[in-house]
């Protein structure tokens, strides 16, 4: 709430023209940051490097746009009129909401922030938009910051304490993947909030109705954990999804379409 109020005050003071410039600056900074994040993470195989790249690129764009505005003395009088300042305030409201929407999921992942965010009535509308961000990431088919927290091992599914930043999976592309229980294609239902800021994909088998976050499909299991569910079930016993449980663990049936393994 405080961030939004400060953004409104700042944009009223700056006026319409500079407020519009702030929108352009924010969009360019995000685009440059996302591109740098993907580039640095792939070059150095490190999410830390990706976040460093994101910060450097975003700050560089913000400063360059600011210097350009000052160098060319771009701040026309119509932007500083009463109507221009009122319009700037509305832009500030939008920018404040955007900043808040980005900040809440990040803060909500911290031990101190999780309880605050989930209990705050003000945060609920922003949390409700989170699944849409994941759909947008799938549409872009990009590995975006703070969208990849999930269990690195199948054994830790459903345990938030074991989650980590791992390779992003474009879950929408797993629509039609093969169910490990009956071999039927699964349907991608979309992304859904679970606990706190946690968002997970959900799939439903069109044959037996088995639900999962993708781990109960042969293709999804390989993408998420780098192993065949046949091998993992051979070590652990019958398996079930830890995120969308079915309460009926099973051994994978049929033949894995990825590597040809079977029981």
N, C-alpha and C positions, 0 to 999 in steps of 0.2 A: 504493500500500500504506500509506504514512504517513497519507494523508488518511483512509483507512478506520479505522486504529487510533485516530487522534485523535477520529474521530466516535464510535467505541465508548466510549472513555474519557469523552467529554463527556456522552453520553446516560446512561451508568451513574451519573455524578455527578448528573444532573438528575432521574433517576427516570422512571417510566412515564408519569405524567400529562403532564409537560412534553415528554417524547419524542413522545407522541401529538400534542401541540400543535405540535411542530416539523414533523411530517408535514403537518398542516393548513396550517401557515405556508408550507412549501415548495411545496405544490400551488397555493395561492392566489398565491404570488409568481410561479410559472412561468406560470400562466394570465394574470395581470395583465401580466407581462412580454411574453408572446407577443402579447397584444392590443395593447399599446402599441407593440411593434415594428412590427406590421402597419400601425397607424394612422399613426405618425410617418413610416414609409418612404413610404407613399402620399401623405401630406400634403406632405412636403418632397422627395420623389423622390430620397431618399438613404439608402443602407444605414447610413451613419454616424449619421444622425439616428435611424434605427430602433434601432440598438444603444444609443444614448443613452436613448431612450425605454424600452427594455427594462430598462436598469439603474436608471433613476429609479423606474419602476413596481414592480420587484421589491424594491428597497431600501425603498421606502415601505411596502409590504405587510408586510415583515419587521419594520420598526420599529413599525408600528401594532399588530400582533399582540402584540409584546413589551410595549408600553406598556399594552395592554388587560389582559394577564395580571398585570402588576405593579400596575395601578390597582385591580383587583378582588381582589388577593392570592390568585390561583388557583394553588395548589400543595398539594393535599390530602395527608395523611400516608400514605394507602395507596400513593401513587405513589413514596414514599421508602422503602418497606419493602424488605427484601432481595429478595423476589420481584419487586417493582416495578423495582428497579435492574437485576436480571438481564434482565427483559423489555425495559427501556430499552436495554440493551446490544445486544440483537438488533435493535432498531429502529435503533440507531446503525450496526450493520453494514449494514443496508439503505440508510440514508441515505449512508453512506460510499461504497458501491458506486454509488449513483446519481450522486453528485458526481463520482466518478472517471470514470464513463461519459460524463458531459457534458464533463469537462475533457480527456480523452484526445483526442477528435477535434479540439478547438480547438488544443491544444498540438501535435498531430501535423501541423497545417497550417503551422506555423512552420518555417523552415529548420533551426533547431537541434533541434526536437522530432521531426521526421519520422523520422530514423534511430533515435532513442531509442525511440520508440513502436513502430515496426515490428519492432525486434529484441528487445523486452521480452516475455518469456514471460507476465508478469503481465497485460500489456495485451491479449494475444490474445483472451481470452474477451469483453472489452469491445468489441474491434474486430469480433468475429463478430456482435454485435448491431446493428451500424450499418445494414445493409439494412432491418431491421425498423423503424428510426426513419424511414426514407424512406417505407416503406409507410404508417406512421402519419401522416406529413405529408400524403400523398395522401388518406388517409381523412378528415383534418380539412379538406383543401383550403385550407391556410393556407401563407403564405410565412414559414417559420420561420428563425431565425438559423442561420448556418453550414451550411445545407443546399443552397446554391445556387451553389457554386463549379464553374464549367464554362467552356469556351472561349466568348468573346463573338463570335468569328468562326469560320465553318466551316473556314477555312484553318488555324486553330490547334488543331483537334481532336486530342486525344491528347497535346498538349504541356502538361504541368502548369505550366510557367513562364508560359504565356499565359492561365491560368485566372483568372477574376474573379468577383465576386459580381454575378450578373445575375438577371433576373426568373425566378422558379421556374416550372417547367413541371410540371403534374400528368400525369406520363407514363402513369399507369394509364388515363387517359382516351383515350390514343392507341391503345388496343387496337382492332384492326380498321382502322387507317389504311392508306393506299394505298402499296404498294411502288413505288419509282421504276423498278425494273428490269422487272417483269412486270405491274404493276397489280393484283396480288392483295392481299387484306387481310393485315395482319401480326398476329402474336400477341405480346402483352406477356408476357415470361417472368418479369419481376420485376426486383429490384435486386440487384446483385452487387458485391462488393469487387474492386478491380483492383490498384492499387499503393498501399501505405501506407494512408492513411485515405480514399482515393478510392473512391467508390461510384458506379456508373453503371447506368442502366436498360439492359435488353437486349430487343430485338425480333427475331423470326424470321418471315420471310415464309412464309406457308402454301403459296405456290405454288413459288417458286424457291429457298427456303431462305436468302435473303439476310439477314444479321444486321446490326444497327446499334444505336445508342443512340437511335434515332428520326430521325436525320438522313437515313436512306435511305427515308423516307416523305415524300410531298408535304406532308401536314399537319404532321408533326413538324418538318420543315425550316423551314416558315414560322413556327412558334411559337418555335423555338430561335434562329433567326438573322434573322427579319424579312424574308427574301428568298425568292424562288422558286428551287428547285434548277435549274430550266431556265436562269435568268439566270446563276447561279453557274457551272454547268457550261459555259455559253457562254463565260465568261471564263477559267476554269481548265482546261477540258478534262474528260474523264471523271472522275467522282468516286467515292470509296469512303469508308466510315466509318473515322475515325481511332481510334475506341475499340474497336470490334469489327470489325476489317477482314475483308474477303472475298477480298482479293487478286485482285479482278477489277473495276477501275473501270469505270463505265458512264455513258453519257448517259441522262438520264431519258427514258423512253418513254411514249407515250400523252399524255393531256391532264391537266394539273394540276387537281385538283378544287377547289382553293382559288381560283385566279385565271384558270383556263382557258388558261394558256400551254402551248405545246408546240413541239417542233422541227419 
